[in-house]
Amino acid sequence: MLSKEDQRRFEQITRHLRESDPAFFAKVDNRARANRGRYLMLLTIVLWAALPAMTVLAGRLAGAICAVVLMANAALMWRYRRRWL
């Protein structure tokens, strides 16, 4: 955690960087967004892989609900794929 003074200074530096070099700031910001997207994709793959075990352990209804939620997640990720690629 940063102190209030350090946080204020960091925000000032960030604002100055955004104003002075917007191309660099956009490149760095896009890289962080892509990392979030990769983690989201990895989480989705792990959840899909866990679906059969969840169905066996928790029952068909829980597995069906999880599958529907994962299908909606996959559809949203496909729809907004340009935002996190």
C-alpha positions in Angstrom: 0.0 0.0 0.0 1.2 3.5 -0.8 0.8 6.4 1.5 -1.6 9.1 0.5 1.3 11.3 -0.5 2.9 8.5 -2.6 -0.4 7.7 -4.2 -1.0 11.4 -5.1 2.6 11.5 -6.6 2.0 8.3 -8.6 -1.2 9.6 -10.0 0.5 12.9 -10.9 3.3 11.0 -12.7 0.8 8.8 -14.5 -1.3 11.8 -15.6 1.9 13.5 -16.9 2.9 10.4 -18.8 -0.6 10.0 -20.3 -0.5 13.6 -21.5 3.2 13.7 -22.7 3.4 10.4 -24.4 -0.1 9.0 -25.2 1.2 6.3 -27.6 3.5 4.8 -25.0 0.7 4.9 -22.3 -1.8 3.2 -24.7 0.8 0.5 -25.4 1.4 -0.2 -21.7 -2.3 -0.1 -20.9 -3.1 -2.5 -23.7 -0.5 -4.9 -22.5 -2.1 -5.0 -19.0 -5.5 -5.6 -20.6 -4.2 -8.5 -22.6 -2.7 -10.1 -19.5 -6.1 -9.9 -17.8 -7.7 -11.5 -20.9 -5.2 -14.3 -20.8 -5.9 -15.0 -17.2 -9.6 -15.0 -17.9 -9.1 -17.5 -20.7 -7.0 -19.7 -18.5 -9.7 -19.6 -15.8 -12.4 -20.5 -18.4 -10.3 -23.5 -19.6 -9.8 -24.8 -16.0 -13.5 -24.4 -15.3 -14.4 -26.3 -18.4 -12.0 -29.1 -17.5 -13.5 -29.3 -14.0 -17.0 -29.5 -15.3 -17.2 -33.3 -15.6 -15.8 -33.8 -12.0 -18.3 -31.2 -10.7 -21.1 -33.0 -12.5 -20.1 -36.4 -10.9 -19.6 -34.9 -7.4 -22.4 -32.4 -7.2 -25.0 -33.9 -9.5 -26.5 -33.4 -12.9 -28.3 -30.2 -12.0 -25.2 -28.5 -10.7 -23.3 -29.6 -13.7 -26.0 -28.3 -16.1 -26.0 -24.9 -14.3 -22.3 -24.7 -14.5 -22.3 -25.6 -18.1 -24.9 -22.9 -18.9 -22.8 -20.3 -17.0 -19.7 -21.4 -18.9 -21.4 -21.3 -22.2 -22.6 -17.7 -21.5 -19.0 -16.9 -20.4 -17.6 -18.3 -23.7 -20.2 -16.4 -25.7 -19.2 -13.1 -24.0 -15.5 -13.8 -24.4 -16.1 -14.5 -28.1 -18.2 -11.4 -28.5 -15.7 -9.0 -26.8 -12.5 -10.8 -27.9 -11.0 -7.7 -29.4 -11.0 -6.0 -26.0 -8.6 -8.5 -24.4 -6.6 -9.9 -27.3 
